[in-house]
Amino acid sequence: MPPFTSTSLIETQNFARDWLASLDTSSDSALVVGLYGNLGSGKTTFTQSIAKEMGVRDIVTSPTFVIEKIYETTHPHFKRLIHIDAYRLEKAAELQALNFEELVSNPHNLILIEWPENVKEILPENHLKIRCEFIGENSRRFEVQ
């Protein structure tokens, strides 16, 4: 996908829908996605948009203090959306305490991780990367790598 600049919540939701539809779901393990970017760059808004597209009915907020939130979805392939915020983690071992390896082994999990650089040692080598960038008050840039 080419880099995308969003100037509204609706545009971010449309980008999330298109990105979700483009995913290869043939893997025998979870799809792990690192959301890279500074505070305010759109990571949580992107996750909220993905959750909405996947039929999550719960209110999705950043799990900064609880580290991880798991949502049941109505998506035809991904049955659970796992949202992890590694901002407060100092080492990858802390993520292992949340049964990360078990979560990654399930191909029906979509795992979105904010601040993945804090736990890079435990991330699968082939994890997807989305760079999120604050452009202006109402605009964010997303680049899928």
N, C-alpha and C positions, 0 to 999 in steps of 0.2 A: 504494500500500500504506500502511496506517496505521502509525504508529510501533509498534515491537515491543520489549518488554522480555523479555530472556532471563535465566533463572535457572539454566541448565545448558548443558553442551555439546550435549546432545541437542536442546534447544530451539533453540539457535543453528543446528544442522545442519538442523532442520526449517524454520526461517525461510529459510536459504540455499536449500534445495530449492524452497520455494514461490516465492521471489524469482526463481530461475533459470527456473522454469517460466513465470513471468509475462512474461519478456522478449520483446520484439518482435525477431524475427530477420530482418526483411525489408530491413534497411539494406544499402546497397552499400559500407559501410565497417565497420571493427571497432566493437565496442561498448566504449567507454572509460568506466570507472567510477572516480571519485575517492572514496577512503575517507578521510573527514575525522574527526579525533579525536586526543586526546592519547595519550601512551604508556599502554598497558594498557587501552585503550578497546574492544578486541575486533577490530581491523582484521585482524590476522593470523589469528585464530581464524575469523573470517568467511571469509577467503580459503581457509583449510584446509578449511572446510566446503564451499565451492563446488567446490574441487578434488576432494574425495571424491565429490560428486554428479556431477561430470563424468567420473568414472572414472580420475582420475589415480592412478597406483600409487606414484609417488615420494613421499618424505617432503617435505612442504611447510613450509619455514621462511621467515622474513622475509629478503629479500635485502639487508639493510642494507649489507653490505660489497661485494657484487658488483653491487648496484643492480637487476639484472634476472634473473629466472629464467623460462624458457619450458618449459611442460609440454605433452606430447601428451595428448589426451583421447579418450574414446570417445563424447563428446556427439554427437548427430545433426547439429547445426549448427556449434557452436564446436569446431574441430579442435585449437585451441591455447589454453591459458590462459597469459597473460603477466602475471607478478606483478612489479611495480616498486615499489621503496621509494626515494622521492625525499628521504628525511630528510637525507642528506649532500650533496645537490645544492644549489648556490648559485644556479644560473640554468638556464633552460630549454635553453639551447644544449648543456648537458652531456647532456641526454636525446637530442638530435639525433644525438650521436655513437653512439648505440645503434640507429640506423636507425629511430627512432620513427615518422617519417612513413610509412615502408614498412609497419611493423606496423599502423598505423592504417588503411592503405588496404585491408587484407585483411578482408573481411566474416566470415571464419571465425575471427577472433581475438576473444577476450574479454580485455580489458586492465584489470586491477585495479591502481590506483596508490595506495599509502600516501603520505601527506604531499603531496597534489597541489598544495597552496598554494605549494610551493616551485618548481613548474614551470608555474604557471597560464597563462603567456604562450603555451605550446605546446599546451595542451589544447584539444580541439574545443569550440566554444561550447555544443554540445548534449550534452556529456558528462553522464552520470548522476552524481548525488551521493548518497552514503550517509553520514550523520552517525552516528558511533559514540561512545557516551558511557559512561564508567565510572560505575556507580551504586553498587555495593558489591562486596565480595569475590567473590561468585558471580553478580553480575547486571550486564548491559550493556544499553544501549538503542540500538536501530538505527532510524534514520529515513531513508527513501528520499525523495529530493527530485527 
